[in-house]
Amino acid sequence: MVLRRQVRTTIQLGVLTCIILFVLFLLDNRYRVLPDAIHSHLPAHHPGLVITDITLITCSSLNLLSSCKLDSEGWHRVEKDLYLNKGWFAKAYVHIQRKREEDLTETDRVLIDVRTGRLDPSTGEKNQGNERWESRPGGIWLKRSSSRHASDSQDAITAVDILFGADAVEPRPGWEVKDQPLLLSTSGETQEARLSVRRGKPPTVEKPIPRIRKDGKFKIMQVADLHLSTGLGTCRDAEPPEHNGGTCDADTRTLDFVSQVLDTEKPDLVVLSGDQVNGETAPDAQSAVFKCAELFIRRNIPYATIFGNHDDEGSLSRSALMTLTQSLPLSLAEPGPATVDGVGNYVVEVLARGTSTHSALTLYLLDTHGYSPDERQFRGYDWLKKSQIDWFKERASTLKQQRNHKEYTHVHLDMAFIHIPLPEYRNTADIVSGEFRENPTAPGFNSGFRQALVEEGVLAVSCGHDHVNDYCALSRTEGGGKPELWMCYGGAAGFGGYAGYGGYHRRVRLFEFDMNEARITTWKRLEWGEREKRIDEQVIVANGRVVAG
């Protein structure tokens, strides 16, 4: 009897406790009745900052009293001039107010939606009639909520950025670029500025692990010299000139071409071998980088990146470009050791098929820098430094001794990618296939990297830089004997860079690794003409050895 009474009492107390907690939850949701000490210990849906307001401030160099900065205590400025520093006298910046969730007060309103345009979104749009939108300069419309748990909602806006151009895209997960540009006065020549917003917690970006396919093969698509701009870009030396009535938007045509080859070839990895950004026409390099990255992310294709001599001539330094690239999904890019010259000296390991942890293929990517540091003695372009070659040799030697390399049951293969060609590319007698249209603009100083590649067993190296060369040359032992190393060009893909030289069509290069036969086959795809054909297809490695093709 006593036991029954105790059980009944326990159940009643449990039910009463649940009712009280439920009522407290409802009251707190509406009136925030629980003390801040408790709120600070409740798990937040997404930790960090939420946006409470956005505005746009314009200033003029003609008005000494105008300022493009609001009170830094309450406002954070997005450091991108909306005129991209091309306004005649005006500058404009987006400012945001943001707070940590635990610091929100009863009077704070959390931003849950943003639109851009001339008209109030509540007029002429379905399901918006009862919504209250607040107007801000530049055609910005905000929807804010004072609901207790608005900051816990996936609708809460937690970050704001600016992208530029009618073709701006947003490859970052959780982000959305607005369809309509900000409304600015058209003083000077400017690109469309667009708000991009992130909702909720920033997702974790995990680096993919490249792996040989079930059929024992692995395909790499090398995309060289995209030369993308901020905005649509202007075509240079487009072929045929009369295509599309003579109208040509460089980036549109470039990205359409790359997309078509991606869908045809379905590569397992893309290597961007430098000059993705055309620095002088990319006052917002981020917008240019996003356009090519979006192609691979949308198709779930991992990609590795190195830089050329033009990438950092825009708004971002090499280090900043690397940080940006690393932050994107499916990117394999790494800055490399801080003690080694350059940004982007790293290794990509492609694992064997299935669930194996053994390395089947190693790719070495190195930064060939930009322009010669000693124009008097060595005119032209920079060269791979001793610290890079030492790093490469040490890394290659170490990898060979690791168990996941030594225990691989097939022949392990090695390849390298650079941007600026090696001096040995000038040996035209070594050319086996492809087109030689311009003298290779290799460094004037030979730092010996070709020999280091051979010594460490690398079978092929491919570069970009010289847009209208697409040949593969076979470098042999001294005296023209045994084949030692294939040296290939990727051929330029981008319409924002030069071409010409007798009607050169843009192209990309592919490498297929057949681990069953320890064979490497390469070919090219054209943007115009014989688009369905594999151009200059040849076997460059058989049974793990360099062959004459």
N, C-alpha and C positions, 0 to 999 in steps of 0.2 A: 504494500500500500504506500509506504513512505517512498519507495523507489519510483513508483508511478507518479507521485506528486512532484518529485524532483525533476523527472523527465519532462512533465507537463510545464512546470515553471520555467525550465531551461528553454523549451521551445517558445513559450510566450515571450520570454526576454529576448530571444533571438529575433523573433518577428518584430517586436517593438523597436529593437536596435536598427533593424533594416529600414523600418518606416521612418525613424528619426533621421538616419543617414540620407535617405532618399529626399526627405523634405529639406534637409540642409543643402543638398546638392542643387535642388531647384531654386532655393532662395539665393544661394551663392552664385548660381549661374546668372540670376537677374540682378541681384543687389550687391554681390561680393561681400557677404557677411563674415566669411572666415578671415581670421587675422593674416597679415602678410607673412608672418613667420611660418604659417602652415602652407600658404601658397608657394613660397620659395622652395618648399620641399616636395611639392607635387610635381610629377614628371611632366615636362612640357612636350607638346607634340613635335616641335622642332626648336632646339635650343638656339640661342643667339638673338639676333635683332629682327624686329618687324618694322615695316615702314608705316608711318602715321600721316605723312603729307608729302606732296611733290609740288614744286613750282618751277618756273622758268624766269630767269633774270637776264635782261639785255642791258648792255652798257655801250657807250660810245666814246671813242678817243677824242671827239670834238667837245665833249662835255666833261670838264675836269671834275665835276661833282658826282658823276655817275660811277657806280661800282658794280662789278660782277660778282661780288662776294657778299653773302649774308652773314649774320652772326654765326661764327664757327661753333659757338656753344650749343646752338640749337639746330644748325643746319650743316649738312655735309654736301659739298659740291662734287658732282661727277666731272672729273677733270678732262673734259673733251669740249673744246669750243665748237658749238653747233654749226658755225660757219667754216670750220676747219682752217681757221686763220686766213681765210680768203675774203672775209667781208671788207668792204672798202674802209669803213670806219667802225663798224659794229662787231661786238662779240656777244655771245649768248651761252649761258650754261644752265643745265638742269641742276636743281638743288633738292635734296630729300631730307626729311626729318625721320629719324629712326630711334628706336628705344629697345632696350632689353625687355623681354616679356615681364620679368619680375619687377621692373621699374614702372610699368604702366599704371596710370592712375584712373580714377573714375571718369575724368574729363577727357582722357585720351581716346581717340578714335583710330581704329586699325584699318589700313587700306586693304580692301578685298578685291578691287577691280579698277582697271585703268583703260580708258579709251582715248583715241585722238581723232579730231575732226572739228568741223565748224558747228555742227548741230548737237544739241543735247541728246544723248543716246536714248533718253526716255521718250523722245518724239520720233515716231516712224519706225520703231523697232519693237517686235513682238516681245511680250512678257517683260517689258521695261516700264510700262505705264505707271506703276505704283512705286518705282524706285526713284530715289533722290540722288541726282548726280551733281557734283560741285565743279564749277568751272575754274580753270587756272589758265595763265597766259600760254600762248603757243598752241591753242586748241586742245589742251589737256583736260580730260574729264575724269573725276575721281568718284569712286563709291567707297564710303568709309562706314565702319560699324563700331558702335560702342558696346556691343554685346560682350559679356564677360569672357566668353571663350572664342571670340573672333580670332585672337592670336594663335589659338590651338587648331584652327581650321586649315585644311589644305588650300583654301582660297586666299589665305593671308599672303600678302606680297612681302617678300623678305629681302629682295635685292632689285636694284634698278641699274641698267646700263644703257649706252647709246651706241647704235650701229648706223652705218651710213650707206646710202645708195638705194636705187629702186630695186636692186636685186639682192638686198641684204637678207641673210638667212641666219637662223639660230640653231646651231648643232648641240648646244648644251642641254642635257636632260633637265626638265623642270622649268626651262626658260621659254618665253614666247615673245617674238618680235612683232610689234604692232603693224598692221597692214597700212595704216595711214601715216604719212610723215608728219612731223611737227610743223606747225604753221609759223613760218619765219618771214620777215621782210626779205625780198630778193635783192639785197645789196651785194653786188659782186657775183662771181660764179661759184655756186655751192652745190654740194651733193645733198640729197634728201637725208635729213636726220630722223631716226626712228627710235622710239622707246623700246627697250626690251626688258621684260620683267621676269623675275623668278618667283614662283609660289612655293611655300612650304620649305621643308628642310632640304639643304643641298644634298643631292644623292652622292653616295660614295662611288668614285670612278675607279674600277679595278683594271689593271693592265692585263690584256689577253695573253694567252700562251699559244704561240703558233705551233702547229703540229702537222706532220706529214699525213696526208689523206689515207683513207682505207686502201686505196688502190696503189699506195706506195709513191704517189707523186705529190709535188708541191710547185705551185706556179706563182712567180713574182712578176708584177707589172711595174716597170720603172717609168715614172712620169717625170720628165725633165723640163725645166724652164717654162713653167706655167705663166709667169709674168702677169699675175692678177692685179687688178687695180681696186681702188675704192670707187664703187659705182661700176657702170657697164664697161668702161675702158674703150680705147680707140684701137682699131685693127691696124697692124703694120704689115705690109707686103702680103695681103690676103690673096690666096689663090682659090679658084679663078677670080679675077677682079670683078667680073660681072655677076658673081653669085649674089642672089637675093637683091637684084637690081642695083648692086654696088653698095648697098647698105650693110655695114658690118659692125656689130658690137663685140669687141674682143672677148670679154669674159663669157658672154653668153655662148658664143661659138666654141670657145675653148672648153667650157664645162659640158656642153652638149656632146662634143667629141669624146671627152674622157668618159662620160656616162655611157656612151654607146659601146666603147671598148670594154668597160667594166661589165656590162650586161652580156656582151658577146663572149668574153674570155673567162669571166668569173674567177679572177685571181684569188689566191689564198692570202696574199700580202701585197700591199702597194709600197714601193719605195719612192718617196719624193726626194729627188736628188739635187735640190737647190734651185734658187730663184723662183720660189713659189710666188713671192711678192715682187711686183715691179715698183721698187722703192719710190721713184720720182712721181709716180701717179697713184701712190697709196698713202695719202695723208692720214688715213686710219687703217693701219696694217691689219688690225684685228678683224675688220670686216672682210678683208681679202682672204685672210687665213681661214675664216669660218666658211667661206664659199667652197673651197676645195675639201675641207674636212667633212662637211655635210654630205658630200657624195659618198664617202667611204662609210661614215657612221650610219647613214640610211640603209646601206647594203650590208652592214655588219662585217665589214672587211677591215682587219687590222692594217695599220700603216706606220711606217718608219720615216723619219724626217731628218735631213741634213740641210744646211743653209748654203747659199751661194753668195756671190759678191753684191747682189742687189737687194737681198731680203731686208737687211738692216739699214737701207737708205731711206726708208719711210719713217713712220712714227715710233717704231719700236726697235730697241737694241737687240742684238743677238740673244742676250740672256733673257730679256723680256719675252721675245718670241718663243724661246724654249720653254719658259714657265707657262706661257699661254698654251702651247702645243701639248705639253705634258698633262695639262688639266682636262683635256678633251677625251671623250670615250674612244677606246680602241687604239689610242696612240701608244706606240712603243718607244717614242723619243726619250732620250736621256741627255743631260748636259755633259756627262762624263766627269772624270776626276778634275778637281779644281787646280791640281798641280800640273796639268797637261795643257798645252796651248790650244786655244780654240774652244768653241761651244758645240758639243755634239759629237764627241768621240766615244762611241759605245758599241756594244755587241748585241746582236739579236740571235738567240739560240732557238732553232726550230727542232722540236722534239720528235722522236720516232712515233709511228702510228699507234693508235689505241691509247692505253693508259701508261705507256712506257715513260720512264724518266730519263732515258738515254737521249743524248743529243745526236741528231742525224745531220744537221746542216748548221753551220755557223756563218753569220753575216757580220762583217766588220764595216762600220760606218765612221768616216772621219771628216772633220771640218777642214776644208782647203782654204779657208779665210777669204780675203778679198784682194786688195791691191798690194803691189810690191812695197815693202817697207824701205827699200833701197833703190829708188828709181834711177839713180846715177849709174849704178853698176848693173842692176838687173831690172830692166824695164818691164812693165806689164803687170803680171799678177804674182800673188804670194805663193808660198810653197809649204808643204808639210814640214813641220819643225822636228828637231831632234827629239824633243820630249814626246811628241806624238808617235814617232817611229819606235822609240824605246818602249813606250806604253804598249803599242801594238805587238811588238816582239815578245814582251813579257807576258802579255795577256794570252797570246796564241800558244806560247810554250806552256803556260800554266793549264790552260783548258785541255790541251792534249794529254796531260797527266791525270786529269780528273777521271774518276770511275765512270761517270755518265758518258764520257767520250770513249774511253778505252774498252768499255764493255758493250758498245754498240755492235751488233752482229753483222751489219752491212758496212760498206765503205763510207766513211764520213767525208762530207764535202765542205769546202770553204770558198767564200766569195767576198768581194769588197765593193763598196760604193763610195764615190767621191763626187765633187762637183767640177772642179777645174782639172783638166787632163794632166797626166804626167808628161814630162819632157819626151819620154819615149814614144808618145803618140805621134811625134813628128816624123818617125821613121816610116815614110810612105811605102817603102818596099815591103813592109810587113802586112799591108792591107790585103785582106782576103775577100771580104764582101762588103757591100754597102757603098755609100757615096762620100767622096772626099771633095768638098766644094770650097772650103776655106782653110787657110793655114791654121793649124791648132794654136790657140793662144795659151799655151802652157807656160809655166814659170820659166824665167831665164836662168834660175838657179836649180840645179838638180840635187835634191837632198837624199836621194838613194832609196826612195820608197819602193820602186819597182823591184829592186833586188831583195828588199825585206819581204815583200809579198811572196816571191819565189822561194826564199829560204824557209818560210813558214808554211809552205804547201798550199797557198791560196791559188786557185785555178783560174780565176777570172776577176777582172775589175771593170766596172762600168762607170762612166761619168756623164756630164751634161755640158753646159757652158757654151760650146761652139754650136750654135743652133742648127746650122745646115750641114753638119757632119753627122753621119749615122753609121759609120763603118765599124767593123770589127777587125782588129789587127792581131796577128799572131807573133808574139815576141819569143824569140828562140835563144838558145845558148850562143855565146860569142862565136862568130864564124858561120852563123846560119844553120846550126845543127838541130839539136833536139828541141821540140816545142816546149815552152816553159809557162807562158802566161797569155791568156786572151785579154786584150784591151779593147773595150767596146764603148761606143757612144750611145746614149739613149735617144738622141734626136729630139728636137724641141717640140713641145705640145701646144704652147701658148701663142695666141694671136696678138698679145700685147707686147711681144718681143719681136726683134727683127727676123726676117727670113730672106726672101729675094733670091739672089744668086741663080737666076735662071728658072724661076718658078718652083720653089721648094714647097712641098706640102707638109703640113704638121704631122707628127707621128709619135708613137710611143714604142718602147721595146719590152718584150716579154722573155722571161727565162723559165723554162720548165725543168725541174729536177726530178728525174726518175730514179728513186733510191733502189729499186729492184735491179737496175742495170748500172748504177753509179754513173748516170748519164745526164748531161746538161744540153738542152736544145734551146736555141734562141731564134726569135723572129721579130718582125715589126708589124704594126698596124697603121694604116694611113687614114687621115681625116678626109681626103678627097681622092677620087680615082678608084683604084683597086681596093676598095674598102673591105671586101669579103675575103681577100686573099692574105695569106701569111707571106709577108715580104722577106726575101733573103733568109728563108728558114735553113738552119744548119746545126749540126751536132758539133759542139765545141769541146765536150768532155765525154769520154767513153771509158768504162771500167775504172773510173776514178782518175784517169790520166788525161792531160791536155792532148787533143788530137788536132790534126790539120784541117778537119772539117770535110 
